[in-house]
Amino acid sequence: MQETIKPPVEARYREELEALKNTDTGKRPDNWQMSPRAVRTFILGSTSPIVYGDKEYRIEKKYFGNDALIERCIVTLAGNRGLMLVGEPGTAKTMLSELLSAAICGVSTNTIQGTAGTTEDMIKYSWNYALLLAKGPSRQALVPAPLYVGMEKGILTRFEEITRTPAEIQDSLISVLSDKVLNVPELGDEGLLFARPGFNVIGTANTRDKGVNEMSSALKRRFNFETVMPVREVSLEKQIILNEVGRLAEESHIAMEADEDVAELLASTYHELREGVSSYGHRIDKPAAVMSTAEAVSVYYQTMLTGYFYGEGRMNVDCLVQNLVGAVSKENKEDLEKVKGYFQTVVRDKSGREGGIWKQYYEARKWLK
């Protein structure tokens, strides 16, 4: 496959998927490329290597969180009900929908990106107007959109940020999810598209965007809802940062090892600001900004890039604080005062007790301007 900036999940983990598919002996729902048990293994990893051909494959853990949630998501999709992943921004809802799609049908790119400007033809179908004028309505003149593609091929359709779309666009899904049929009136008697086995919809919605365009009760009834919670353990958040930054560095050919101490420092900062309490029991004013793990990954990666190109391959704590300021204060300047308070209490205390990198971190508070 030609090198790309961000290869799709099915390309990035091609060997793992091939090994799982060809060694899978479990029961598969119609048109799934592997069993629910193998899908779970792909997402949550294997405790022992899988032997395929003349190689051993150790399936890596890709989602760090609630393992039971993964099982419920897989069972929902196997039961032909739509799956709605909700939660705060940066809690890996999109990543989870990509992993599920890649494992179940081998395609994670059949996606609708919901915005205020999303129209019905962007999710169902539109027309090639040159062919439409020349030959009239026909299947050849029809341009399928992701929902049509999913139904026609029997694969999953991902609908990102569904609550950002207008109410009438959301409600256009109701009949499709209920009856698994899409009507194209222009094609007359041949205009009914019945979904093939394997078709389903995975939606995502941010709870902070709940008031944009609230889903109707009728649409909610067509989905099983699963709430993806923020990571609650510093050690897990640190591991996610290291894993994601390692992947980003590899894709960008950045030959620089991740610094585990910096990752733990950043994971602790995000965890404590998000929870409003430090590991030593200090009460902290929580910023209004979403202190998500995804933002922590971005802050770390920006710091790594700066160290790689300008810092002789070393992470710089001053640069880390500068990037942290940009991430926290981009939505609300008042949040910067809360971060200053965090440094004056928690970071100062840890600097005195633990020294080392926490002392460097505290000395870098001069960038909190």
C-alpha positions, 0 to 999 in steps of 0.5 A: 500500500502506498505510504500515507500520513495516516493509514487506515486501521485495516492497513496499519494492523493488516498482519494482525487482522490476517492472522486472526481471520485465518486462525479464527474458529469461532462462530461468525455473524453473517458477513463478518470477517471474524467472530466476536471473540476474535474482534475482542482479541483484536481490540483488547489484545492477546495474552499469548501469541497467535501462530499463523504460517511460520510466524507468531503474532502477539496481538497488542492491546489497542483500547485501554479502558473498560473491557466489558464495554468492548464486549457490549459494543460487539454484541450490539453490532452482532444483534443488528442494533445501531451502536451509539458511543457517547462521551466527552471529547478525546475519550477515543470514541472515534478510535474505537469505532475505527477498530470495530469497523476494521475488525468486523468488516475490514473497512473503517473508512465508510464514514459520514462526518457530521457537521451543521452543513451535512445534507441528506445526499451526503449520507444516502446518495446523490446523482451524476447530473451528466449521466442523469441528463443523458440517460435519465435516473438509473443505478449508473447515474446514482452516486452512493454515499456512505449509508448506501454503500454500507447497505449495498455491501453489508458493511458498517457505516460510521457516523461521526458527531451525529448531534452536530447535524440538523434534526431532519438529517438525524431523523432520516436514519430512523426508517433505515435503522428500523426497516433496513431498507432505503428508498430511491424514489427516482428509480421507481420499482427498482428503487428499494435497496435492502441492506445486506447482512453485516450492515449497521451504523456506529454513531458517535456524539460528544456529551459536551455538544449535547445541546447542539442538535439533541437526538429525537426519542425515536432515533435514540430508540434505534441505538444502544448507547454506550458511554466511553469514560475518560481514563481514570488511572494515571498509569493507563493514561501514561501508557496511552500517551506512549503508545500513541506518540510512538505510533505518530513518531513511527508514521512521521519517521521521527527517530526519537525515543519517548521519555517515560518520565515526561509521559508520567508527568503529563498524565498526572497533570491531565488526570489531576486537573480533570479530576480536581484533586491531586495524588496528595489530596490537594483540591484543585479548580478544574479547568472548563477545557476538556482535559482529554487524553487525546489533548495530552497526546497532542501536547506530548507529541508537539514537545517531542517534535520540538526536541527532535528538530531543535533540541538535539533529540531531547524533551524540554520541560519548558517547551512542554509547559508552553504547549500545555498553555496553548492547549488549556487556554485555547477555549477559555483564557480563565483556565490559565489562572487555574493552571497557575494555581495548580503549579503554585500548589500541587507542582510546588509540593511535588517539586519539594517532595520528589525533586527531579523532573517535578522540580524542572516542571515547577521552574518552568512556571515562568511560561504560564503567562 
